[in-house]
Amino acid sequence: MKATRPQSSLAAALVGTLAFTTANARAADPLPSWNDGKAKQSILDFVAKVTKSGSPDFVPVAERIATFDNDGCLWAEQPMYFQFFFALDRVKALAPQHPEWKEQEPFASLLKGDVKGALAGGEGAMLEIVMATHAGMTTEEFDAIVKDWVATAKHPTTRRPYTEMVYQPMLELLAYLRDNGFKTFIVSGGGIDFMRPWTEPVYGIPPEQVIGSSIKTKFDLRYGKPVLVRLPELNFIDDKAGKPVGIHQHIGRRPIAAFGNSDGDLQMLQWTAAGNGPRFCLLVHHTDAEREWAYDRESSIGRLDTALDEAAQRRWTVVDMKEDWKCVFAFAQP
Amino acid sequence: MKATRPQSSLAAALVGTLAFTTANARAADPLPSWNDGKAKQSILDFVAKVTKSGSPDFVPVAERIATFDNDGCLWAEQPMYFQFFFALDRVKALAPQHPEWKEQEPFASLLKGDVKGALAGGEGAMLEIVMATHAGMTTEEFDAIVKDWVATAKHPTTRRPYTEMVYQPMLELLAYLRDNGFKTFIVSGGGIDFMRPWTEPVYGIPPEQVIGSSIKTKFDLRYGKPVLVRLPELNFIDDKAGKPVGIHQHIGRRPIAAFGNSDGDLQMLQWTAAGNGPRFCLLVHHTDAEREWAYDRESSIGRLDTALDEAAQRRWTVVDMKEDWKCVFAFAQP
């Protein structure tokens, strides 16, 4: 794993050449990190079909809505959802202001590095961790906290910034869809305000096209200055049956294409598939223990079980990461 | 008031010429229905400033977010909010299925034409009317109901379809902002699913850029077909202090320009004005009893009182409809 940042003008010139070559390659093959095969072909066929004017499958640009799960679909989610690492780092950062946490679960276990013990409290414990780290500040303060974390935190096994743990083939897919008039949205169980500070530079997806779970906020005037304060109260869980609800609430139009990787995405894919006209549903199957991780039916994170069965029955596209992707992360180009 | 639909090929040709002339006029003056004056000039100055690349006030396209109230700002709201006329029409349409309404308030009074009596029950009565007419069906069914109503219902005094009761100067303003790279959003106290079926053809604003009040929905499988069922339970009130909350929830980015007409828009304007860099806030003041309606501080609908004072103090643009607008509705061109 080599650093790719140019250190000299020679390097800059080389990168320039590379960029030119890449642009040319993209014109020839819009999905260069995808191996030729059924999965890649199904994407190309769908896009060709809905963009061919005059064809019975043509879809007007305004209706070309594509929704993407985030964790395990656009970026990795192992060994834990990255937002949970964020929460852990925040607990450590906030601990000096909370001496009581030394005696108080789930914080006491967390601070001793015992994540399993901390999570023994189940959903209640998880909620306490989320509220202690995600609420109690203004939206602008939280935005700055997330940006700072994203700029400095490193993944525990790859030691890469989390925003480099994004799937190169999916970045190409996002760009390819947008080049063909699609509006790309994220529809994730993750926190909406945890994603928005970085999805535009990393995925090219602006904040108004990010849908996620949220806590409530409250408008307040502080010394005459309007602020939105983040409250320790759940607003919406954008997972499973919540995903079509979130899509309806934010977009108000049914997607024609949906991309996921776990049972949490099943209802989003069902909702997408049930519309009239051409539809495209895809699941990323994590099959590559060497370049990424291999997990599915038994995993507590990103479990893919019922949705995998339904994909087979309904002939949705299933991406076999090991077979279908030439490379997984840009920092590990073959 | 003459019909403007072409009835013959001659008429079509004339309309073609007119369209050409209008396009030319728009190039010369992007806001032809606005009289020259302070209000118009303040809009032109703001747009020139934020779009001039290299200027200290330049705003990148991605951040050119403009939010518009709907009732009384983009379309009329007298003698009652139009969504309330929709609810009344729905009560009448549904009455045969609800024989009990003959004896049950607020429906009994409504069905006798006694709106005042029906609303004597205050917010509780209003909520009952909303839930009886807006919940209990799927989102697709509700969409069809709204589209049908919009296509057939007529305003009680002008006898025009409600979607013709939109302000021509504001349509020009929306188009002008979009021509200059702005993304235009609606942020209304009205129902999000009541607006979305028609905002795209009428205002050029797609469903994903409409923010409004909502009831909860629930994902369900009906005979294997996924549906979203509208529940008789409030989800969000997008009014007053709710507007910045709704903006944050849906857009995740602070607008640089906001347009309203009542005290219900005050917090949206405050939130917009409080951002860094150039900001633009505008209130439409209903001063034209002849061409529209004249009302402000004492009105129960669209009250403009505190916000009018704050606009004066903060030098926000206040549009005097009578003085600043050459025409109000396209069907009543001078």
Interface residues (C-beta under 8 A of the other chain):
Chain A: A62 I65 T139 K183 I192 D193 R196 E200 P206 P207 E208 Q209 V210 S214 T217 K218 F219 L221 K225 P226 L228 N235 A241 G242 P244 V245 H248 Q249 H250 I251 G252 R253 Q267 Q270 W271 A274
Chain B: A62 I65 T139 K183 I192 D193 R196 E200 P206 P207 E208 Q209 V210 S214 T217 K218 F219 L221 K225 P226 L228 N235 A241 G242 P244 V245 H248 Q249 H250 I251 G252 R253 Q267 Q270 W271 A274
